[in-house]
Amino acid sequence: MDTMFQALFSWQFLLFCLSIAAVLFVIRRVFEYAMVNWKMEAHNSKLWKELILPIFPVFLGPTAAFLAKQYPFPNGLTSASARIAFGLVAGLLSGLVYRVLKSALGYKIKNPGNEYAGGYYGGNYNGNPAIGTPDAPVSDEFEASVRESIKKD
């Protein structure tokens, strides 16, 4: 089970998720700009917002993973089917990974001296082994700010 989580939270996976989110961001901006300029009301349609946009990363991830043979995939992902599965999961989680990392980075930028902003990365927090679990000692204010920043996206 630990090796699965190591692969899931590896830098290769997180970078792949962020790449999918970035490509989707560009595609979304271009299409919505074109739709507004061509007086198409498709950008407000239910089809665009509730079907095409949520499903597109799930198609983009496996396609990119299949085509990007030189990408540094985690060890053991050598076959095309393994890369496609990696891309499928990355596409499925790309929006969530983007929102969580954006929220964490935003909090660290806004609160550079906060003990919770340091955590494992050199802050003055003493390092509780329960960090990142439901039992972790986090203030209600910190938890509320993280939840709010995730909801905004």
Kinemage of the C-alpha trace (Angstrom):
@kinemage 1
@onewidth
@group {chain A} dominant
@subgroup {mainchain}
@vectorlist {calphas} color= white
{ca met a 1} P 0.000 0.000 0.000
{ca asp a 2} L 2.859 2.398 0.757
{ca thr a 3} L 4.371 1.967 -2.703
{ca met a 4} L 1.022 2.890 -4.229
{ca phe a 5} L 0.930 6.135 -2.248
{ca gln a 6} L 4.565 6.831 -3.078
{ca ala a 7} L 3.751 6.581 -6.781
{ca leu a 8} L 0.539 8.561 -6.353
{ca phe a 9} L 2.241 11.444 -4.565
{ca ser a 10} L 5.518 11.338 -6.456
{ca trp a 11} L 6.820 14.479 -8.107
{ca gln a 12} L 6.183 12.841 -11.488
{ca phe a 13} L 2.499 12.363 -10.703
{ca leu a 14} L 2.017 15.841 -9.241
{ca leu a 15} L 3.813 17.457 -12.188
{ca phe a 16} L 1.732 15.447 -14.647
{ca cys a 17} L -1.479 16.502 -12.860
{ca leu a 18} L -0.426 20.146 -12.925
{ca ser a 19} L 0.461 19.854 -16.619
{ca ile a 20} L -2.998 18.519 -17.400
{ca ala a 21} L -4.575 21.323 -15.376
{ca ala a 22} L -2.452 23.916 -17.223
{ca val a 23} L -3.353 22.553 -20.664
{ca leu a 24} L -7.023 22.438 -19.702
{ca phe a 25} L -6.807 26.025 -18.427
{ca val a 26} L -5.412 27.214 -21.774
{ca ile a 27} L -7.954 25.236 -23.802
{ca arg a 28} L -10.799 26.524 -21.644
{ca arg a 29} L -9.680 30.159 -21.977
{ca val a 30} L -9.258 29.919 -25.751
{ca phe a 31} L -12.608 28.229 -26.327
{ca glu a 32} L -14.531 30.518 -24.004
{ca tyr a 33} L -12.923 33.582 -25.598
{ca ala a 34} L -13.824 32.290 -29.048
{ca met a 35} L -17.372 31.482 -27.965
{ca val a 36} L -17.910 34.988 -26.602
{ca asn a 37} L -16.427 36.655 -29.695
{ca trp a 38} L -18.455 34.520 -32.093
{ca lys a 39} L -21.601 35.261 -30.081
{ca met a 40} L -22.069 31.608 -29.194
{ca glu a 41} L -23.719 31.078 -25.841
{ca ala a 42} L -22.071 27.684 -25.489
{ca his a 43} L -19.769 28.828 -22.651
{ca asn a 44} L -22.851 29.201 -20.440
{ca ser a 45} L -24.345 25.902 -21.559
{ca lys a 46} L -24.816 22.923 -19.321
{ca leu a 47} L -23.083 20.715 -21.912
{ca trp a 48} L -19.866 22.777 -21.728
{ca lys a 49} L -19.743 23.279 -17.957
{ca glu a 50} L -21.077 19.961 -16.695
{ca leu a 51} L -19.995 17.466 -19.342
{ca ile a 52} L -17.123 18.593 -21.566
{ca leu a 53} L -14.986 20.441 -18.981
{ca pro a 54} L -15.151 17.774 -16.243
{ca ile a 55} L -14.548 14.868 -18.652
{ca phe a 56} L -11.849 16.446 -20.819
{ca pro a 57} L -8.955 15.903 -18.320
{ca val a 58} L -9.850 12.211 -18.158
{ca phe a 59} L -9.274 12.004 -21.932
{ca leu a 60} L -6.335 14.392 -21.971
{ca gly a 61} L -4.383 12.507 -19.270
{ca pro a 62} L -4.210 9.090 -20.945
{ca thr a 63} L -3.629 10.648 -24.361
{ca ala a 64} L -0.707 12.713 -23.068
{ca ala a 65} L 0.697 9.753 -21.121
{ca phe a 66} L 0.545 7.550 -24.207
{ca leu a 67} L 2.212 10.135 -26.449
{ca ala a 68} L 4.831 11.376 -23.946
{ca lys a 69} L 7.096 8.331 -23.983
{ca gln a 70} L 10.101 10.332 -22.774
{ca tyr a 71} L 8.322 11.671 -19.684
{ca pro a 72} L 10.018 10.427 -16.484
{ca phe a 73} L 7.228 8.141 -15.269
{ca pro a 74} L 7.709 6.405 -11.883
{ca asn a 75} L 9.679 3.159 -11.905
{ca gly a 76} L 7.696 0.205 -13.169
{ca leu a 77} L 5.515 2.145 -15.597
{ca thr a 78} L 7.146 1.000 -18.813
{ca ser a 79} L 4.244 -0.393 -20.828
{ca ala a 80} L 1.760 1.704 -22.762
{ca ser a 81} L -1.147 0.403 -20.683
{ca ala a 82} L 0.591 1.388 -17.430
{ca arg a 83} L 1.249 4.882 -18.788
{ca ile a 84} L -2.378 5.161 -19.896
{ca ala a 85} L -3.599 4.134 -16.425
{ca phe a 86} L -1.191 6.666 -14.876
{ca gly a 87} L -2.578 9.361 -17.188
{ca leu a 88} L -6.155 8.359 -16.457
{ca val a 89} L -5.686 8.731 -12.707
{ca ala a 90} L -3.674 11.931 -13.173
{ca gly a 91} L -6.412 13.400 -15.366
{ca leu a 92} L -9.084 12.402 -12.884
{ca leu a 93} L -7.227 14.003 -9.954
{ca ser a 94} L -5.682 16.963 -11.804
{ca gly a 95} L -8.299 19.484 -10.684
{ca leu a 96} L -8.091 18.387 -7.059
{ca val a 97} L -4.272 18.411 -7.063
{ca tyr a 98} L -4.281 21.895 -8.605
{ca arg a 99} L -6.718 23.261 -6.008
{ca val a 100} L -4.904 21.715 -3.041
{ca leu a 101} L -1.443 22.866 -4.156
{ca lys a 102} L -2.756 26.332 -5.038
{ca ser a 103} L -4.354 26.606 -1.610
{ca ala a 104} L -1.247 25.380 0.221
{ca leu a 105} L 1.047 27.680 -1.736
{ca gly a 106} L -1.282 30.628 -1.244
{ca tyr a 107} L -1.391 30.027 2.486
{ca lys a 108} L 2.403 29.769 2.721
{ca ile a 109} L 2.790 33.035 0.796
{ca lys a 110} L 0.220 34.873 2.929
{ca asn a 111} L 1.530 33.508 6.258
{ca pro a 112} L 5.292 33.026 5.952
{ca gly a 113} L 5.970 33.123 9.701
{ca asn a 114} L 3.057 30.934 10.757
{ca glu a 115} L 4.035 27.717 12.517
{ca tyr a 116} L 1.567 25.713 10.423
{ca ala a 117} L 2.911 27.145 7.186
{ca gly a 118} L 6.374 25.739 7.937
{ca gly a 119} L 5.531 22.162 8.782
{ca tyr a 120} L 7.956 19.763 7.182
{ca tyr a 121} L 9.644 22.521 5.175
{ca gly a 122} L 11.745 24.182 7.795
{ca gly a 123} L 9.208 26.089 9.850
{ca asn a 124} L 9.420 26.336 13.608
{ca tyr a 125} L 6.802 23.614 14.075
{ca asn a 126} L 8.085 20.706 16.197
{ca gly a 127} L 6.778 17.998 13.873
{ca asn a 128} L 3.904 15.907 15.134
{ca pro a 129} L 3.729 12.421 13.597
{ca ala a 130} L -0.029 12.884 13.224
{ca ile a 131} L 0.395 15.778 10.795
{ca gly a 132} L -1.798 15.336 7.744
{ca thr a 133} L -4.180 12.993 9.536
{ca pro a 134} L -7.569 13.742 11.096
{ca asp a 135} L -5.836 13.745 14.515
{ca ala a 136} L -3.345 16.438 13.531
{ca pro a 137} L -3.277 19.473 15.823
{ca val a 138} L -4.541 22.242 13.565
{ca ser a 139} L -6.314 25.382 14.583
{ca asp a 140} L -9.917 25.863 13.501
{ca glu a 141} L -8.916 29.122 11.835
{ca phe a 142} L -6.269 27.381 9.691
{ca glu a 143} L -8.639 24.579 8.708
{ca ala a 144} L -11.395 27.050 7.785
{ca ser a 145} L -9.022 29.128 5.625
{ca val a 146} L -7.828 26.045 3.723
{ca arg a 147} L -11.389 24.822 3.165
{ca glu a 148} L -12.497 28.265 1.953
{ca ser a 149} L -9.618 28.607 -0.493
{ca ile a 150} L -10.381 25.149 -1.931
{ca lys a 151} L -14.075 26.018 -2.311
{ca lys a 152} L -13.248 29.189 -4.276
{ca asp a 153} L -11.893 27.172 -7.173
